[in-house]
Amino acid sequence: MNILKKSELQRNEIKSYNTDMKKFLSNQYQNTFLWVPIFLAFGMAYYFSIGFEPGIIKLIIAFIIGISGIILCRKIPFVALMMLAIFGFGYAGIYAHIKNTPQISHDIHNIEISGKILDIDHTDDKIRLHIKSDEFGIVRVTTTDNIQLNAGDIISGNGGLFKPKPSDMPYGFDFARHAYFNNMTATGYIKDIKTTYTTESAVYSIRQYIKNKTNSFLTDSLLLGYKNALNSEQREIWNTNGVAHLWSISGYHMTLIAGWLFIIFYFIFRCIPKLVRRIPARIPATICSWFGLVGYVFISGGGVATLRAFIMATFIMLAIILGRNALSLRMASLTFIIIALINPYNIMRAGFQLSFAAIFGILWLWTCVRPNLPNNKILKYMYSAFLTTLIATIFTAPFILTHFGEIPIYGILGNLIFLPLFSFILMPCVIIGTICAIIGIYGPIGFAHNIYAHLYSIAESIANLPFGNLSIGIPPNVSIVLMVIGLSCLIFIRNLDTLKTLVARHINLVLCLFFICVGTAIWLTSPRPIFYISHDHKLIGAVLDGKLKFNRDHDSGNYFAFDNWRKMNREKTGTENERITKESGVYTILNSHWKIVYLPNFSSVSKNIVSMCKDSEIKYIASYFDIDSENCENKIIHGGAVIYKSGHIDYVPSNRLWHNPHE
């Protein structure tokens, strides 16, 4: 009898379990669409990150398989999502081939550069120009010439052009890829500029007029969209405070401008009774706000981040007009998909990743979690601001590590202090000051600068606290993928309260912690390189006694490698470069198991190559010049690479579509 009762109980438990699982899976089907941007992004990111070029035929096959699989397996969500990743891989690759941006094959010096100015960006000490040249394509050059220039001008001058450089380490920023997808053929410099034809660009003329009238870096940065208006010292202070995003026009600025415009127009239309009796005041107010944003996009220069924020704002405003929920995870997912399909490379941009990570996290907090807030209005605002900042910091942390290799420890404090001060004090003062300066009244813009000076002094005090920026290295791609999967599980998996165990009822949190912990463990246990060599073999770095040292004090061709290698070694960036000593013209790096030598010039190669090839203690030979030797071909390093203590080499990819010139 007892056996029968036990078997009956077991059958009932199995039935109950099956019922719960069906309910749980049914719950997840409602969130299938929310997973679409994640799988699409994984497929696209995989194409951009692999170390070889798949070939156009394979990409087309992947695209077709992906499309077909999505259609055929649409009723099987997991399989359809996997097909979506394959589609994303093929789509990104086909887009890259269609892009087909030409590049120069080598650096060129002492040449005449001429063409039409497409865009101008002012920095604190120079001017950056995007020039469309018939001979070289679109090039980005800098100049220190003190000359009045306008977008649309035809200019010529003497200068030099440099081939865009690939990444200088694994998982590092690939400038050649960035240039390829931004239509840049080369970078360089130009001097002794002569204007051969001047044309009037209405939008740029307005921008230049505002710049000249205000003569304010606040207007240049916060309204006109000049990305480098702040000097490097000030930018470093704001970076340490975790609010560098305030100085690049993006979603934050769009939200402020749209919010203020909506409030103004809403109250204006509320004062027209005949209109609001027919249609809600929010509709014409939203439409007028949208046109105001269009004007702001043009005035701010229409950068990539600005256009991305404008597209998202457009969808939100459209949802408001149609009476739909504008601030929802579905709306954010739809916007993500559209922007990714417009240009797949957007998913690799730091601004895109940080913006959507913060958006998804904040929407999850206020639409799914819905935390209880205090009744007191002041405490309610402070608690809301703290939670929003905390969630945004957590969700953006993996991408901050990926792109910058360090975490601003006081980022939450900085955002809590400066976001409201920028939103309700500095930005309104800059806008009012700019308008007044245009009509010849300069007091308000001076007042805005006084406010900025006080805010900057607070920022300096925070930045000077111990451990302002914590350099913790750049995690491998697999760690970032696992962390993103963990955060996605937290947002998109819907729990079922009827499940019996506490773990099962909070499976989203359990999976989130699991994936993040595994990703973090992989990152912390991954070995760090002890030897670095640039793609052109001009610069090397070696970790000696735990400290990274270089063969040069500076190298303009590998300008960012110094700090990027420091980030990889978890050192503070911007410090003075220590030199490796050399003997008899040869750099020798010793390890407990092997040694490597670097030959910096032709004489060192010709004198030493034969003896080094025969030396069994030498594990690798690196040289500025290409070496072809049958006797020690396994020792010779070709191309950019990093070497680990074990002797393993990771070559930095330099044979992708964007690394090779297209004639």
Residue pairs with C-beta under 8 A, 6 or more apart in sequence:
20 496
20 498
20 499
20 500
23 496
23 498
24 496
24 499
27 494
27 496
28 77
28 493
28 494
29 77
30 494
31 492
31 493
31 494
32 77
32 80
32 81
33 330
33 333
34 329
34 330
34 333
34 491
34 492
35 77
35 81
35 488
35 492
36 81
36 84
36 333
36 337
37 333
37 336
37 337
37 340
37 356
38 484
38 485
38 488
38 492
39 81
39 82
39 84
39 85
39 88
40 84
40 85
40 87
40 88
40 337
40 340
41 88
41 336
41 340
41 347
42 85
42 88
42 481
43 66
43 84
43 85
43 86
43 87
43 88
43 89
43 90
43 91
43 92
44 88
44 89
44 91
44 92
44 340
44 344
44 347
45 347
45 348
46 85
46 88
46 89
47 54
47 59
47 88
47 89
47 92
47 93
47 96
47 344
48 92
48 177
48 344
48 345
48 347
48 348
49 477
50 653
51 651
51 653
51 655
51 656
52 653
52 655
52 656
53 655
53 656
53 657
54 62
54 93
56 93
56 94
56 97
58 93
59 89
59 90
59 93
59 94
59 97
60 90
60 94
61 90
62 86
62 87
62 89
62 90
62 93
63 87
63 90
63 91
63 93
63 94
64 90
65 83
65 86
65 87
65 90
66 83
66 84
66 85
66 86
66 87
66 88
66 89
66 90
66 91
67 87
68 83
69 79
69 80
69 82
69 83
69 86
69 87
70 80
70 83
70 84
70 87
73 79
73 80
73 83
74 80
88 340
88 344
91 341
91 344
92 344
92 345
95 343
95 344
95 345
96 180
96 181
96 344
96 345
96 657
96 658
97 657
99 180
99 181
100 662
101 137
101 179
101 180
101 181
101 183
101 184
101 185
101 658
101 662
102 137
102 185
102 661
102 662
102 663
103 163
103 164
103 176
103 179
103 180
103 185
103 186
103 658
103 660
103 661
103 662
104 136
104 161
104 163
104 185
104 186
104 661
105 163
105 661
105 663
106 163
107 160
107 161
107 162
107 163
107 557
108 160
108 161
108 186
109 160
110 158
110 160
111 158
111 159
111 160
111 161
112 156
112 157
112 158
113 131
113 133
113 136
113 139
113 141
113 156
113 157
113 158
113 159
113 161
113 188
113 190
114 133
114 135
114 154
114 155
114 156
114 157
114 196
115 131
115 132
115 133
115 134
115 136
115 139
115 154
115 155
116 131
116 132
116 152
116 153
116 154
117 129
117 130
117 131
117 149
117 150
117 151
117 152
117 153
117 154
117 155
118 130
118 131
118 132
118 138
118 151
119 129
119 130
119 151
119 301
120 127
120 128
120 129
120 130
120 149
120 150
120 151
120 204
121 127
121 128
121 129
121 226
121 227
121 228
121 301
122 128
122 211
122 220
122 226
122 228
122 229
123 226
123 228
123 229
124 217
124 228
124 229
124 230
124 231
124 232
125 144
125 231
126 142
126 143
126 144
127 142
127 143
127 144
127 145
127 149
128 140
128 141
128 142
128 228
129 140
129 141
129 142
129 143
129 149
129 190
130 138
130 139
130 140
130 184
131 138
131 139
131 140
131 141
131 155
131 190
132 138
133 139
136 161
136 185
136 186
137 183
137 185
137 186
138 183
138 184
138 185
139 161
139 184
139 185
139 186
139 187
139 188
140 184
140 186
140 187
140 188
141 159
141 161
141 187
141 188
141 189
141 190
142 188
142 189
142 190
143 157
143 189
143 190
143 191
143 193
144 191
145 157
145 190
145 191
145 192
145 193
147 193
147 195
149 155
149 193
149 195
150 198
150 199
150 200
150 201
150 204
150 205
150 208
151 201
151 203
151 204
152 198
152 199
152 200
152 201
152 204
153 195
153 197
153 198
153 199
154 195
154 196
154 197
154 198
154 199
155 193
155 194
155 195
155 196
156 193
156 194
156 196
157 190
157 191
157 192
157 193
157 194
158 190
158 191
158 192
159 188
159 189
159 190
159 191
160 188
160 189
161 186
161 187
161 188
162 186
162 187
162 188
162 557
163 176
163 186
163 661
164 175
164 176
164 178
164 179
164 180
164 184
164 186
164 187
164 658
165 175
165 176
165 535
165 557
165 558
166 174
166 175
166 176
166 177
166 535
166 640
166 652
166 653
166 654
166 659
167 173
167 174
167 175
167 640
167 652
167 653
168 532
168 534
168 535
168 558
168 560
168 561
168 564
168 565
168 640
168 652
169 474
169 529
169 532
169 561
169 564
169 565
169 568
169 640
169 642
169 652
170 476
170 642
170 650
170 652
171 402
171 474
171 475
171 476
171 477
172 474
172 564
172 568
172 652
173 403
173 560
173 564
174 653
174 658
175 560
176 658
176 659
177 345
177 348
177 656
177 658
179 185
179 186
179 187
179 658
180 657
180 658
181 343
181 345
181 658
182 304
203 298
203 299
206 299
207 224
207 299
207 301
209 438
210 219
210 223
210 224
210 299
210 434
210 438
211 219
211 220
211 224
213 437
213 438
214 220
214 433
214 434
214 437
214 438
214 445
216 430
216 433
216 434
216 437
216 445
216 448
216 449
217 229
217 230
218 426
218 430
218 433
218 445
218 448
218 449
218 452
219 430
219 433
219 434
219 437
219 445
220 226
220 229
221 227
221 229
221 230
221 247
222 247
222 249
222 253
222 426
222 427
222 430
223 299
223 300
223 430
223 431
223 434
224 299
224 300
224 301
225 249
225 299
225 300
225 301
225 302
225 303
225 306
226 301
227 247
227 248
227 303
229 247
230 238
230 247
234 456
235 244
235 247
236 463
236 574
237 456
237 459
237 460
237 463
238 244
238 246
238 247
238 459
239 408
239 469
240 408
240 410
240 414
240 459
240 462
240 463
240 468
240 469
241 408
241 410
241 411
241 413
241 414
241 418
241 459
241 462
241 463
242 393
242 408
242 410
242 411
242 412
242 413
242 414
242 415
243 411
243 414
243 415
243 418
243 419
243 422
243 459
245 252
245 354
246 252
246 418
246 419
246 422
248 305
248 351
249 300
249 303
249 305
249 306
249 309
250 305
250 306
250 308
250 309
250 351
250 355
251 308
251 309
251 312
251 313
251 355
251 359
253 300
253 309
253 427
254 293
254 296
254 306
254 309
254 310
254 312
254 313
255 313
256 423
256 427
257 292
257 293
257 296
258 289
258 292
258 293
258 313
258 317
260 428
261 288
261 289
261 292
261 293
262 282
262 285
262 286
262 289
265 284
265 285
265 288
265 289
266 281
266 282
266 285
268 285
269 275
269 276
269 281
269 284
269 285
270 276
270 281
275 281
275 284
282 320
282 321
283 321
286 317
286 320
286 321
287 317
287 321
289 317
290 313
290 314
290 317
293 310
293 313
293 314
294 310
297 306
297 307
297 310
300 306
304 346
304 349
304 351
305 349
305 351
305 352
305 355
308 339
308 346
308 351
308 352
308 355
309 355
311 335
311 338
311 339
311 342
312 332
312 335
312 339
315 326
315 331
315 334
315 335
315 338
316 326
316 327
316 331
317 326
319 325
319 326
319 331
320 326
324 331
325 331
327 363
327 366
327 367
328 363
328 367
329 360
329 363
329 364
329 367
329 368
329 491
329 492
332 356
332 359
332 360
332 363
336 356
339 346
339 352
340 346
340 347
346 352
347 353
350 399
350 403
353 396
353 399
353 402
353 403
354 396
354 399
354 400
357 392
357 395
357 396
357 398
357 399
357 487
358 392
358 395
358 396
360 395
360 487
360 491
361 391
361 392
361 394
361 395
361 396
361 487
361 491
362 388
362 391
362 392
364 391
364 490
364 491
365 371
365 387
365 388
365 391
368 491
371 387
373 380
373 383
373 384
374 380
374 383
385 416
385 419
385 420
386 412
386 416
389 412
389 415
389 416
389 419
390 412
392 415
393 411
393 412
393 415
395 487
397 407
398 475
398 480
398 483
398 484
398 487
399 480
400 406
400 407
400 408
401 407
401 472
401 473
401 474
401 475
401 480
402 474
402 475
402 480
404 567
405 471
405 472
405 473
405 474
405 564
405 567
405 568
405 570
406 469
406 470
406 471
406 472
406 567
406 573
407 469
407 470
407 472
408 414
408 468
408 469
409 467
409 468
409 469
409 470
410 462
410 463
410 465
410 468
413 462
414 459
414 462
417 458
417 462
418 455
418 459
421 455
422 455
425 451
426 448
426 451
426 452
426 455
429 444
429 447
429 448
429 451
430 445
430 448
432 444
432 448
433 444
433 445
433 446
433 447
433 448
434 445
436 442
436 443
436 444
436 445
437 444
437 445
462 468
469 572
471 566
471 567
471 570
471 571
471 572
471 573
472 570
473 523
473 528
473 567
473 568
473 569
473 570
474 567
474 568
475 519
475 523
475 526
476 522
476 523
476 526
478 519
478 522
479 519
479 520
479 522
479 523
479 526
480 519
481 519
482 515
482 516
482 518
482 519
482 522
483 515
483 516
483 519
483 520
485 515
486 511
486 512
486 513
486 514
486 515
486 516
486 519
487 512
487 516
489 508
489 511
489 512
489 515
490 508
490 509
490 511
490 512
491 508
492 508
493 507
493 508
493 511
494 508
495 505
495 506
495 507
495 508
496 504
496 505
497 505
499 505
499 507
503 510
527 644
527 645
527 646
528 543
528 568
528 569
528 570
528 644
529 543
529 568
529 569
529 642
529 643
529 644
529 650
530 542
530 543
530 589
530 591
530 643
530 644
530 645
531 540
531 541
531 542
531 543
531 589
531 596
531 642
531 643
532 540
532 541
532 542
532 561
532 565
532 568
532 641
532 642
532 643
533 539
533 540
533 541
533 598
533 622
533 637
533 640
533 641
533 642
534 540
534 555
534 557
534 558
534 561
534 640
535 639
535 640
535 652
535 654
536 557
536 558
536 640
537 622
537 623
537 624
537 625
538 552
538 555
538 557
538 558
538 624
539 550
539 551
539 552
539 555
539 557
539 558
539 561
540 550
540 551
540 580
540 587
540 598
540 622
541 548
541 549
541 550
541 551
541 561
541 562
541 565
542 548
542 549
542 580
542 587
542 589
543 549
543 569
544 580
544 589
547 571
547 578
548 565
548 566
548 569
548 571
548 578
549 577
549 578
549 579
549 580
550 562
550 577
550 578
550 579
550 580
551 579
551 580
551 582
551 587
551 598
551 600
552 577
552 579
553 577
553 579
554 562
554 577
555 561
555 562
562 577
563 573
563 574
566 572
566 573
566 575
567 573
568 642
580 587
580 589
582 588
582 600
584 604
584 608
585 599
585 600
585 601
585 603
585 604
585 607
586 597
586 598
586 599
586 600
586 604
586 608
587 597
587 598
587 600
588 595
588 596
588 597
589 595
589 596
589 597
589 598
591 619
591 645
593 645
593 647
594 617
594 618
594 619
594 620
594 647
595 617
595 618
595 619
596 618
596 619
596 620
596 621
596 622
596 643
597 608
597 612
597 618
597 620
597 621
597 622
598 622
598 623
599 605
599 608
599 609
599 621
599 622
599 623
599 624
599 625
600 623
600 624
601 624
601 625
602 625
604 623
605 623
605 625
605 627
609 621
609 627
609 629
612 618
612 621
612 632
612 635
613 621
613 629
613 631
613 632
613 635
614 631
618 635
619 635
619 647
620 635
620 636
620 637
620 643
620 649
621 627
621 632
621 635
621 636
621 637
622 636
622 637
623 636
626 638
627 636
629 636
637 649
639 651
639 652
639 654
640 651
640 652
640 654
641 649
641 650
641 651
641 652
642 649
642 650
642 652
643 649
643 650
644 650
653 659
